[in-house]
């Protein structure tokens, strides 16, 4: 059972559970510093799968970056190390 102040490590950040007397919700720190209110089952499932917990903003940035990387890969223009510009620039 998770207690207040439990620390979870995953990916690039450390998540500290903040007990706010809520039965079905958990509050965690996003790597960007935001406090995120997540459903308890979603929280536990992400931890079991070893995936990062993130706020909506960080999630959107990650998904956008992944889409750009996939588009670059399938269009035949590989991105540089930062993933920002194709090699042709």
Order of alpha helices (4+ residues) and beta strands (2+ residues): beta-beta-beta-beta-alpha-alpha
